[in-house]
Amino acid sequence: MVFKKRYVPFYNPDITISDIVSCLGLKNSPEKLQYELQNFFGIHNVMLTGSGRCALKIALQGLNVSKGDEVILPPFICPSVGDAVLEVGGIPVFGDNDLLSFNMSPESVEEAISDKTKAIVIAHIGGIPARINKFTELSKKYNIPLIEDCAQSFGAKYDGVYTGLHGDLAFISFGISKNINGIGGGALFSQRKPGFLRERELPPSPVISTMKKYFMLFSTPLLFGETSGIFFNDILSKISKNRYEIDNFHDYCKNIQNIEAAIAFRKLHIFTETQKWRNEIATLYRDKLHGKVDFLSIEKRSEPTFLYFPLLLPDNIRVKAMKKKLSESGIQSKDKDEMRYFALWKHKKFENYKHYGENVLDIDERYLLLPLGHTVEITNAICSEIIQNL
Ligand SMILES: Cc1ncc(COP(=O)(O)O)c(C=O)c1O
């Protein structure tokens, strides 16, 4: 019971009071953030948005996706991605995951392509790039635009090139659980379609939503603090379980707020260092748990930016039981139910849409996500706790 009084949150947003104070004084944050992102990717057209889902909606509109057009989506994806397709009148069609990387399989996408397919959205879940080369081949072969959902893979590379720069369009998110873990906001970008984003304008955020952001920002140190977090995070996870049901898409389709951009700007500056650390902790998990559990496979040509550490427990171990044991020691982990995006075609809202394969179901009872970004000592203790309970 190493963690009796300690709390290891799944997400570690690491926003301090001093971050908040310095962000409050930052002027022209959206312009600065946009400039920095353009430098990061080496492109000229990054458009900031109020969220990742808003960026996707704009991408779909830009590609003229409208009523009756099909858009192929991964089955293991944030529900808001499906919402963006519905928002423009499109029909979501779900591919399947491959069981090795747990990203969408190109084979299932080829099967799903029809003469109504207007776009393919791929996602690099957990920071692990999908098999991008296969998707770009499909995109060329069938002349269907490829959108990269990089909400979870900011800074990851494939064949030495950033995710987001392989497809026609791409988007990122600055939500609390993302690689640039801010308090919201997103961006759409493209190196293939210059000029595509320039002339679009988004409505400003209403005052109430700005107030919500400030509230969230000020409560972050409390929510994720080592001791206060035990109490507050419990409440938060109960709220967020139902959050998707009460989320209103239109609240997210606004311009980025100054405070969101300020926090994202600050996080972008420390991104390389933070992500290096997360990746080192992922390597430590792999070393310590080698031979005890299974891991997702990662192509040699991929350079992931891990957001959390996914593993597959042995068949005889129940994920819920392991989660409970970890939680008794103060360690927050997640299973597929809490990730909200598992097999989206099973979700009530999407159950009438086609899906091509059910591989995604095979992994469910073994899939466990561990927190990253904590100390070596904590990571070692998490590994011992897992090994003890196998
Ligand atoms: C893979 C993926 N795509 C898209 C989104 C949507 O991003 P946002 O919440 O900024 O709209 C998320 C957020 O959870 C995500 O994880």
The ligand as an SDF file (V2000), in Angstrom:
LIG
                    3D

 16 16  0  0  0  0  0  0  0  0999 V2000
   -9.3070   11.2680  -30.7220 C   0  0  0  0  0  0  0  0  0  0  0  0
  -10.0870   12.5190  -30.4300 C   0  0  0  0  0  0  0  0  0  0  0  0
  -10.6140   13.2020  -31.4610 N   0  0  0  0  0  0  0  0  0  0  0  0
  -11.3010   14.3430  -31.2680 C   0  0  0  0  0  0  0  0  0  0  0  0
  -11.5080   14.8420  -30.0040 C   0  0  0  0  0  0  0  0  0  0  0  0
  -12.3080   16.0990  -29.8480 C   0  0  0  0  0  0  0  0  0  0  0  0
  -11.5410   17.1580  -29.3670 O   0  0  0  0  0  0  0  0  0  0  0  0
  -12.2840   18.3710  -28.6150 P   0  0  0  0  0  0  0  0  0  0  0  0
  -12.7160   17.8460  -27.2800 O   0  0  0  0  0  0  0  0  0  0  0  0
  -11.2580   19.4460  -28.5240 O   0  0  0  0  0  0  0  0  0  0  0  0
  -13.4400   18.7510  -29.4420 O   0  0  0  0  0  0  0  0  0  0  0  0
  -10.9690   14.1730  -28.9020 C   0  0  0  0  0  0  0  0  0  0  0  0
  -11.1910   14.6800  -27.5430 C   0  0  0  0  0  0  0  0  0  0  0  0
  -11.4150   13.9530  -26.6080 O   0  0  0  0  0  0  0  0  0  0  0  0
  -10.2330   12.9780  -29.1180 C   0  0  0  0  0  0  0  0  0  0  0  0
   -9.6940   12.3070  -28.1040 O   0  0  0  0  0  0  0  0  0  0  0  0
  1  2  1  0
  2  3  1  0
  2 15  2  0
  3  4  2  0
  4  5  1  0
  5  6  1  0
  5 12  2  0
  6  7  1  0
  7  8  1  0
  8  9  2  0
  8 10  1  0
  8 11  1  0
 12 13  1  0
 12 15  1  0
 13 14  2  0
 15 16  1  0
M  END
$$$$
